[in-house]
Amino acid sequence: MKPIRIFISSVQKEFASERAALRDYLRGDALMRRFFEVFLFEDVPAADRRADELYLDEAERCDLYVGLFGDDYGHEDPEGVSPTEREFTCATRFRRVRLIYVKGADDKAKHPKMRSLIRRVGDELIRRRFLDTPSLLSAVYASLVAHLEEHKLILNGPFDGAPCREATLKDLDTAGMNAFIREARASRGFPLKDAASARDLLTHLNLIDDGHPSNAAMLLFGREPQRFLRSSEIKCAHFHGTEVAKPIPSYQVYQGTVFTLVDQAVDFVMSKLALSVGTRAQSTKAPVAYEIPREAVAEGIVNAVAHRDYASAGSIQVMLFSDRLEIWNPGQLPSSMSLASLRQAHGSVPHNPLLAEPLYLTQYIERLGTGTGDMIRRCREAGLREPEFLVSDGFTLTLWRTKTAEAVAAPSGKTSGIASGSMSGKMSGIVSGKMSGEIVKLMLEDQDITIPELAKRLKRTERTVERLINRLKAEEIIGRIGPAKGGHWEVLK
């Protein structure tokens, strides 16, 4: 977000200490410095330029004018007008937001021209009085918070519902929204048709405010979400040992919509885990098992994306060690929940409710509060230690790997040469998207599986499955042996 530029105007000599205190306070306060940038004339270095030109240019450029009016009127130019009044007139002419603070309980001791300026200000807007520096800082802080609330830059409601003020509907990906509608219709019976406009979709999902897409809309459908919400990326790292150490063998920073982020982060992890493929000795379908259940990995990552604090400057971190997977996000548990409650049946309390709804509609989440329980159950079934949850400077989920970080043994005790230790060849790190990885897994289990059967198993449309298969073919990850009817799939090494 572009900082809101504040221009502080006053007689410099009279208000030297107040100007400095106000500047330092606004730069030091965590909330104020996040939104505001302060300009003081005395902070400008020496330059070959007239002072009156500089301060009037700044008064014109500013977003918000703060005027401190005291007893002195200030130096008068040949026309008998002081810099303070010139600056106020300039801010008025360019329709800048003006906040005026008058020192003293009355105006009896003030210069006649200052009394006249104060009367003029009183006819145009509301002014506040202050007696000392602490009361000035308090008054300015209250006014600036009110300004942020008025422009919906801070809200009492969730962050994902706030409008992304710098974004417009042109910053949204139409193709992505159309794909979302198709997936939501196939998965959850979403009522909008494929031809629905961007505005219709955002309105239906409550993702538009005063013509601006909300923060959730940009995270879900933005062409470049990180241009507006910089910390919404995911950082993934793979370490050979049990501690963070350089050099890092594999490190990726993923950007894009929340759907893309989840898919890419899951694929990063799964491409580094052991994949065991058994024989067909007891069945026509070869048993396949990842070292950590894919469902547990996906649940942990999508929870981090759905529940993180997007107002934080921190990014989600996914770190794979030789003995564990750690997923950290800058978020906290709701006040109604504890770490112990995560291991029991509990209600769903999304930190970002408007973001969670589209994730539910595309089956990324279930919205029933069952996610952590499912992770625990799947890890138990895989013979792994139960996941661990930790809240400190954020929320950390730990999923444990097998003790030796080797492939989970298949029922026959043998593994196929296709994948051992980690997915090898072109399969390693290339499979794009969660659904693509699932398609490959199902083809490994059953080489005769059909597109309609894939679509049914994945709960996706046949058209979507065909598109993903064509992509996998183009990348030479899979191939088709024989005709459409009577042939079979083959996963290439």
C-alpha positions in Angstrom: 0.0 0.0 0.0 1.2 3.5 -0.9 1.8 5.5 2.4 -0.6 8.4 3.2 1.6 11.5 3.0 1.1 14.0 5.9 2.2 17.6 5.6 2.6 19.4 8.9 2.1 23.1 8.6 2.7 25.8 11.3 5.0 28.6 12.3 8.2 26.6 12.6 9.8 28.6 15.4 6.7 28.6 17.6 6.0 24.9 17.2 9.5 23.5 16.8 9.1 21.0 19.7 5.6 20.0 18.9 6.4 19.4 15.2 9.4 17.2 16.1 7.3 15.3 18.7 4.5 14.7 16.3 6.9 13.5 13.6 8.7 11.1 16.0 5.4 9.8 17.4 3.9 9.0 14.0 7.1 7.3 12.9 7.4 5.3 16.1 3.8 4.1 16.6 3.3 0.7 15.0 -0.1 1.5 13.5 0.7 5.0 12.4 3.9 4.2 10.6 2.2 1.4 8.7 -0.1 3.8 7.0 1.4 7.3 7.2 4.5 9.1 6.0 5.4 12.5 7.6 6.9 15.5 5.8 8.6 18.3 7.8 10.2 21.2 6.0 13.1 21.2 8.5 14.0 17.6 7.5 14.7 18.7 3.9 18.4 18.9 3.0 19.9 22.0 1.6 18.9 22.6 -2.1 19.1 25.3 -4.8 15.4 26.0 -4.6 13.2 28.6 -3.0 11.6 27.6 0.3 8.1 28.9 -0.6 8.1 26.8 -3.8 9.1 23.7 -1.9 6.5 23.9 0.9 3.7 24.7 -1.5 4.6 21.8 -3.7 4.5 19.5 -0.7 1.2 21.0 0.4 -0.1 20.2 -3.1 1.3 16.6 -3.1 0.2 15.6 0.3 -2.8 13.4 1.1 -3.5 14.9 4.5 -2.8 18.5 5.8 -2.2 18.9 9.5 -2.2 22.6 10.6 -1.0 23.7 14.0 -2.2 27.3 14.8 -0.8 29.2 17.7 -0.3 32.8 18.8 2.1 33.8 16.0 1.0 34.4 12.4 4.5 34.1 11.0 6.6 35.9 8.4 4.5 37.8 5.9 5.4 38.0 2.2 5.0 41.2 0.1 1.3 40.5 0.0 1.0 40.3 3.7 0.3 36.5 3.8 2.3 34.0 5.9 3.5 30.6 4.8 1.1 28.9 7.1 -1.9 30.6 5.5 -0.5 29.9 2.0 -0.2 26.2 2.8 -3.7 26.0 4.1 -5.1 27.8 1.0 -3.1 25.4 -1.2 -4.4 22.3 0.6 -7.9 23.7 0.3 -7.6 24.5 -3.4 -6.5 20.9 -4.1 -9.1 19.5 -1.8 -6.8 17.7 0.6 -8.0 16.4 3.9 -7.4 19.1 6.4 -7.0 18.6 10.2 -6.6 21.8 12.2 -5.4 22.0 15.8 -5.5 25.4 17.7 -3.3 25.9 20.8 -4.8 27.5 23.8 -8.3 27.7 25.4 -9.0 31.1 23.8 -7.6 33.4 21.1 -7.1 36.6 23.0 -3.3 36.7 22.8 -3.1 35.6 19.2 -2.0 37.8 16.3 -5.0 39.5 14.6 -4.2 37.8 11.3 -4.0 34.4 13.1 -7.4 35.1 14.7 -8.8 35.9 11.3 -7.3 32.6 9.8 -8.8 30.6 12.7 -12.2 32.2 12.0 -11.9 31.3 8.4 -11.0 27.7 9.2 -14.0 27.5 11.6 -16.3 28.4 8.7 -15.0 25.6 6.6 -14.3 22.6 8.9 -14.1 21.4 12.5 -11.0 22.3 14.4 -9.7 20.9 17.7 -7.9 22.7 20.6 -4.9 21.5 22.5 -3.0 22.8 25.5 0.3 20.9 25.4 2.2 18.3 23.4 0.6 15.2 25.0 -2.9 16.5 24.3 -1.9 17.3 20.7 -0.6 13.8 20.1 -3.7 12.3 21.5 -5.9 14.5 19.3 -4.0 13.8 16.1 -3.9 10.1 16.8 -7.7 10.0 17.3 -8.2 12.0 14.0 -5.9 9.7 12.0 -7.6 6.5 13.3 -11.0 8.0 12.4 -9.5 8.8 8.9 -8.4 5.2 8.5 -11.8 3.8 9.6 -13.7 6.2 7.3 -11.7 5.0 4.3 -12.0 1.3 5.5 -8.2 0.9 5.8 -8.8 -0.5 9.3 -11.9 -2.3 10.2 -13.6 -3.9 13.2 -14.5 -6.7 10.9 -12.1 -9.3 9.3 -9.2 -8.1 7.2 -10.3 -10.2 4.2 -13.5 -8.2 4.0 -11.7 -4.8 3.7 -11.6 -3.2 0.2 -8.2 -3.4 -1.5 -8.2 0.4 -2.3 -5.5 0.3 -4.9 -7.1 -2.5 -6.9 -9.9 -2.4 -9.5 -11.9 -5.1 -11.3 -9.2 -4.9 -14.1 -6.7 -6.4 -11.7 -8.7 -9.7 -11.5 -8.1 -12.8 -13.6 -11.2 -13.4 -15.6 -10.1 -16.9 -16.7 -9.3 -17.8 -13.1 -12.8 -16.7 -12.0 -14.4 -18.7 -14.8 -12.5 -21.8 -13.8 -13.5 -21.2 -10.2 -17.2 -21.1 -11.1 -16.9 -24.4 -13.1 -15.1 -26.1 -10.2 -17.6 -24.8 -7.6 -20.5 -25.9 -9.7 -19.1 -29.4 -10.2 -18.0 -29.7 -6.5 -20.7 -28.0 -4.5 -23.5 -27.1 -6.8 -22.6 -23.4 -7.0 -25.6 -21.5 -8.4 -23.8 -19.0 -10.8 -23.4 -19.9 -14.4 -20.1 -19.9 -16.3 -21.1 -16.7 -18.1 -21.4 -14.7 -14.8 -19.5 -11.5 -14.8 -16.7 -10.6 -12.4 -18.9 -8.2 -10.6 -21.7 -10.8 -10.3 -19.3 -13.3 -8.8 -17.8 -10.9 -6.3 -21.2 -9.7 -5.3 -22.4 -13.2 -4.7 -19.4 -14.0 -2.5 -19.5 -10.6 -0.7 -16.1 -9.7 -2.1 -16.7 -6.2 -3.4 -17.1 -2.9 -1.5 -17.8 0.4 -3.1 -16.6 -0.9 -6.5 -13.3 -2.1 -5.1 -12.4 -5.8 -4.8 -11.8 -6.9 -1.2 -8.5 -8.2 0.0 -10.0 -11.7 -0.2 -11.0 -11.1 -3.8 -7.4 -10.2 -4.7 -6.0 -13.3 -2.8 -8.5 -15.6 -4.6 -8.7 -14.1 -8.1 -6.0 -11.4 -8.5 -3.7 -11.4 -11.5 -0.8 -10.4 -9.2 -2.1 -10.7 -5.6 1.4 -10.0 -4.1 1.5 -6.6 -5.8 -1.2 -5.5 -3.3 -0.7 -8.0 -0.4 3.1 -8.5 -0.5 3.4 -11.0 2.4 0.8 -13.4 1.0 3.5 -15.5 -0.7 4.7 -18.9 0.6 8.3 -19.7 1.2 9.3 -23.4 0.9 12.7 -24.9 2.0 14.1 -28.4 2.1 17.0 -29.2 4.5 18.9 -32.5 4.6 19.3 -32.4 8.4 17.1 -31.6 11.3 18.1 -27.9 11.7 18.0 -24.8 9.5 21.4 -24.6 7.9 23.1 -23.1 4.8 23.5 -23.8 2.0 19.8 -24.7 1.6 19.5 -27.6 -0.9 16.1 -26.4 -2.2 14.3 -23.1 -1.7 11.3 -21.7 -3.5 9.2 -18.6 -3.0 5.7 -19.1 -4.5 3.4 -16.3 -5.5 -0.1 -16.3 -7.0 -3.6 -16.8 -5.8 -4.4 -18.9 -2.7 -5.3 -21.8 -4.9 -2.0 -21.7 -6.7 -0.1 -21.2 -3.5 -1.6 -24.3 -1.9 -1.0 -26.4 -5.0 2.6 -25.4 -5.4 3.5 -25.7 -1.8 1.9 -29.2 -1.6 3.7 -30.3 -4.7 7.0 -28.9 -3.3 6.7 -31.1 -0.2 5.4 -34.2 -2.0 8.2 -34.1 -4.6 10.7 -34.4 -1.7 9.0 -37.2 0.2 9.5 -40.9 -0.3 6.8 -42.5 -2.5 6.4 -46.3 -2.2 4.7 -48.2 -5.0 4.0 -51.9 -4.3 3.5 -54.7 -6.8 0.3 -56.0 -8.3 0.8 -59.5 -6.8 -2.4 -59.4 -4.8 -4.4 -57.0 -7.0 -4.6 -55.3 -10.4 -4.0 -52.0 -8.6 -0.5 -51.3 -7.3 -0.6 -49.9 -3.7 0.9 -46.4 -3.4 1.9 -44.6 -0.2 3.7 -41.3 0.5 5.9 -41.1 3.5 3.6 -38.5 5.0 0.0 -38.8 3.8 -0.7 -36.3 1.1 -4.0 -35.4 2.7 -2.3 -34.4 5.9 0.3 -32.2 4.1 -2.5 -30.5 2.0 -4.6 -30.0 5.1 -1.8 -28.3 7.0 -0.9 -26.0 4.2 -4.4 -25.0 3.3 -5.1 -24.3 6.9 -2.1 -22.0 7.1 -3.4 -20.1 4.0 -6.9 -19.9 5.2 -6.3 -18.9 8.8 -3.1 -16.8 8.7 -3.1 -13.1 9.6 -2.8 -11.3 6.3 -2.2 -7.9 8.1 1.1 -9.3 9.2 4.3 -8.7 7.3 5.3 -12.3 7.8 4.9 -15.0 5.1 3.9 -18.6 5.5 7.0 -20.9 5.8 7.0 -24.5 4.8 10.2 -26.3 5.9 10.9 -29.9 5.3 13.7 -31.5 7.5 15.0 -35.0 7.5 12.7 -35.9 10.4 9.7 -33.6 10.1 7.7 -31.0 8.1 7.1 -27.7 9.8 4.4 -25.3 8.5 4.4 -21.8 10.2 2.0 -19.0 9.6 1.6 -15.6 11.2 -1.6 -16.3 12.9 -3.1 -17.2 16.3 -5.8 -19.5 17.6 -9.3 -17.9 18.1 -9.8 -16.9 21.7 -12.4 -19.6 22.1 -10.0 -22.4 21.2 -6.9 -23.9 22.8 -4.2 -26.3 21.5 -5.9 -29.1 23.4 -9.2 -28.4 21.6 -7.5 -29.0 18.2 -7.2 -32.6 19.1 -10.9 -32.9 19.8 -14.1 -32.3 17.8 -14.5 -28.5 17.5 -16.4 -25.9 15.6 -15.0 -24.1 12.6 -13.9 -20.6 13.4 -12.2 -19.2 10.3 -9.9 -16.2 10.8 -10.7 -15.1 7.2 -14.4 -16.1 6.7 -14.7 -14.5 3.2 -11.6 -16.3 2.1 -12.7 -19.6 3.5 -16.0 -19.8 1.6 -14.5 -20.1 -1.9 -11.9 -22.6 -0.5 -14.9 -24.6 0.7 -16.7 -24.3 -2.6 -13.7 -25.8 -4.4 -13.2 -28.6 -1.8 -9.9 -27.3 -0.4 -11.5 -27.2 3.0 -14.6 -28.8 4.6 -15.7 -26.0 6.9 -16.6 -28.4 9.7 -13.6 -28.1 12.0 -12.6 -31.6 11.1 -9.2 -30.8 9.5 -6.9 -31.2 12.5 -8.7 -34.4 13.5 -8.3 -35.8 10.0 -4.5 -35.0 10.1 -4.1 -36.8 13.4 -6.0 -39.9 12.2 -4.1 -40.1 8.9 -0.8 -39.9 10.6 -1.7 -42.6 13.0 -2.9 -44.8 10.2 0.5 -44.3 8.5 2.4 -45.3 11.6 3.7 -41.8 12.3 3.8 -39.7 15.4 0.8 -37.5 16.0 1.1 -34.0 14.6 2.2 -31.3 17.1 0.7 -27.8 17.3 2.5 -24.7 18.8 1.5 -21.1 19.3 4.4 -18.6 19.9 5.2 -15.8 17.5 2.7 -17.5 15.2 1.2 -20.9 14.6 3.4 -23.9 13.9 2.2 -27.3 12.7 4.7 -30.2 12.8 4.1 -33.4 10.8 6.6 -36.1 11.6 8.3 -38.3 8.9 9.3 -41.9 9.4 12.3 -42.4 11.6 14.7 -43.2 8.8 13.0 -40.9 6.2 12.6 -44.0 4.0 9.6 -45.0 1.9 6.6 -46.5 3.7 6.7 -50.2 3.1 4.1 -51.6 0.7 2.2 -54.7 1.7 4.5 -56.9 -0.3 7.6 -55.3 1.3 8.8 -54.2 -2.2 8.8 -50.9 -4.0 8.6 -50.1 -7.7 11.6 -48.6 -9.4 9.4 -45.7 -10.4 9.8 -43.9 -7.1 12.1 -44.6 -4.2 13.4 -42.3 -1.5 11.9 -39.4 -3.4 10.0 -39.0 -6.6 12.6 -39.4 -9.3 13.1 -38.2 -12.9 10.6 -35.8 -14.4 8.1 -36.6 -11.6 10.4 -34.8 -9.1 9.2 -31.3 -8.6 7.5 -31.0 -12.0 3.9 -32.2 -11.3 1.9 -29.0 -11.4 -1.1 -28.6 -9.1 -2.8 -30.7 -6.6 -5.1 -32.4 -9.1 -2.2 -33.3 -11.4 -0.5 -35.1 -8.6 -3.7 -37.0 -7.7 -4.1 -38.1 -11.3 -0.6 -39.5 -11.5 -1.2 -41.4 -8.2 -4.5 -42.9 -9.4 -2.8 -44.0 -12.7 -0.1 -45.7 -10.7 -2.8 -47.5 -8.8 -4.8 -48.5 -11.8 -3.3 -48.1 -15.3 -6.7 -48.8 -16.9 -8.6 -46.1 -15.2 -10.8 -44.0 -17.5 -11.3 -40.2 -17.6 -14.9 -40.5 -16.4 -13.6 -42.6 -13.5 -10.9 -40.0 -12.7 -13.4 -37.2 -12.8 -15.6 -39.1 -10.4 -12.8 -39.9 -8.0 -11.4 -36.4 -8.0 -14.9 -34.7 -8.0 -14.0 -32.6 -11.0 -15.4 -32.2 -14.5 -14.2 -34.5 -17.3 -13.1 -31.3 -19.1 -10.9 -30.3 -16.3 -9.3 -33.8 -16.0 -8.7 -33.9 -19.8 -6.9 -30.5 -19.6 -4.7 -31.7 -16.8 -3.9 -35.0 -18.6 -2.9 -33.1 -21.7 -0.5 -31.0 -19.6 1.0 -34.1 -18.1 1.4 -35.6 -21.5 3.1 -32.5 -22.8 5.5 -32.6 -19.9 6.2 -36.3 -20.7 5.1 -37.3 -17.2 2.5 -39.8 -18.4 1.8 -41.5 -21.7 -1.1 -43.4 -23.3 -0.3 -46.9 -24.6 -2.8 -48.1 -27.2 -6.2 -46.6 -28.3 -8.6 -44.6 -26.1 -10.6 -47.8 -25.7 -8.6 -50.8 -24.8 -5.3 -49.0 -24.1 -3.8 -48.1 -20.7 -1.8 -45.3 -18.9 1.9 -45.4 -18.3 3.8 -43.2 -15.8 7.1 -42.4 -17.4 10.4 -42.4 -15.5 
